[in-house]
Amino acid sequence: MDPKLTILIILIGAVIVLSHLTEENLGRMRRQFVDRRWRKLVPLRRRS
């Protein structure tokens, strides 16, 4: 396959994926990520 065509297909796929990730989904993902980080950090702070 032509490299330019491959890049074009990848870009189209990225645009489709980003359009599906609505602001609500991004917020939910961000919240889960932050919750996970805090769960790991809080017990470490309590011990010290």
Rosetta constraint file for C-alpha pairs under 8 A:
AtomPair CA 1 CA 5 HARMONIC 7.05 0.50
AtomPair CA 1 CA 6 HARMONIC 6.88 0.50
AtomPair CA 2 CA 6 HARMONIC 6.38 0.50
AtomPair CA 3 CA 7 HARMONIC 6.29 0.50
AtomPair CA 4 CA 8 HARMONIC 6.20 0.50
AtomPair CA 5 CA 9 HARMONIC 6.23 0.50
AtomPair CA 6 CA 10 HARMONIC 6.25 0.50
AtomPair CA 7 CA 11 HARMONIC 6.14 0.50
AtomPair CA 8 CA 12 HARMONIC 6.22 0.50
AtomPair CA 9 CA 13 HARMONIC 6.18 0.50
AtomPair CA 10 CA 14 HARMONIC 6.16 0.50
AtomPair CA 11 CA 15 HARMONIC 6.23 0.50
AtomPair CA 12 CA 16 HARMONIC 6.31 0.50
AtomPair CA 13 CA 17 HARMONIC 6.20 0.50
AtomPair CA 14 CA 18 HARMONIC 6.09 0.50
AtomPair CA 15 CA 19 HARMONIC 6.11 0.50
AtomPair CA 16 CA 20 HARMONIC 6.41 0.50
AtomPair CA 17 CA 21 HARMONIC 6.44 0.50
AtomPair CA 18 CA 22 HARMONIC 7.64 0.50
AtomPair CA 21 CA 25 HARMONIC 5.80 0.50
AtomPair CA 21 CA 26 HARMONIC 6.42 0.50
AtomPair CA 22 CA 26 HARMONIC 6.37 0.50
AtomPair CA 23 CA 27 HARMONIC 6.11 0.50
AtomPair CA 24 CA 28 HARMONIC 6.20 0.50
AtomPair CA 25 CA 29 HARMONIC 6.16 0.50
AtomPair CA 26 CA 30 HARMONIC 6.05 0.50
AtomPair CA 27 CA 31 HARMONIC 6.09 0.50
AtomPair CA 28 CA 32 HARMONIC 6.27 0.50
AtomPair CA 29 CA 33 HARMONIC 6.18 0.50
AtomPair CA 30 CA 34 HARMONIC 6.16 0.50
AtomPair CA 31 CA 35 HARMONIC 6.02 0.50
AtomPair CA 32 CA 36 HARMONIC 6.15 0.50
AtomPair CA 33 CA 37 HARMONIC 6.32 0.50
AtomPair CA 34 CA 38 HARMONIC 6.17 0.50
AtomPair CA 35 CA 39 HARMONIC 6.12 0.50
AtomPair CA 36 CA 40 HARMONIC 6.48 0.50
AtomPair CA 37 CA 41 HARMONIC 6.29 0.50
AtomPair CA 38 CA 42 HARMONIC 5.84 0.50
AtomPair CA 39 CA 43 HARMONIC 7.09 0.50
AtomPair CA 40 CA 44 HARMONIC 7.11 0.50
AtomPair CA 41 CA 45 HARMONIC 6.47 0.50
AtomPair CA 42 CA 46 HARMONIC 6.44 0.50
AtomPair CA 43 CA 47 HARMONIC 6.46 0.50
AtomPair CA 44 CA 48 HARMONIC 6.69 0.50
